[in-house]
Amino acid sequence: MPAARKTLRLRGPRSAIGFLGLALVAALLAGGYLAWVWVPVYALHYDVKQVVRDFGNRAVKDPDDAALVARMTERLAALQAIRVSDPSGKVSSRPVVDVRDQDVVWQREGSVLHVAFAYEREVSYPIVDRSVTKVMTVDLSLDVSRPDWGTAR
């Protein structure tokens, strides 16, 4: 009869979470933190593009481009505001999307309207007390031709 072989087991007590589990939890926390910081920035940028598309639709019937740009910049300023304090300590409100009429490229070329502008967005990372400035750009070409529905027969 062969002699029984002794096996050496080097297993210690099993931990509840391993290295891979810790890495996964850390990645989920980092992704959640970045989403918490950046999703509102891009959600507002989406709203900005929707305002521009709305005024592009208005441009189909309204040929007064200067008035459309003025109303569009007012509407962009009304989307969201932040409270800032000046060096003297006075707190005031200023728009997040601060675009002036002269900063907007508004060009009609035939049946295409080209609208372009850029605005700066201050993005702050709350836990690490750091902030960055992100330049958000809008560059849209919109169809402003009047539809031809034809005549009913």
Secondary structure, DSSP 8 states (H G I E B T S, - for coil): ---------------SS-HHHHHHHHHHHHHHHHHHHHHHHHHHHHHHHHHHHHHHHHTTT---HHHHHHHHHHHHHTT-EEEEE-TT--EEEEESS---GGG-EEEEETTEEEEEEEEEEEEEETTTTEEEEEEEEEEEEEE----------
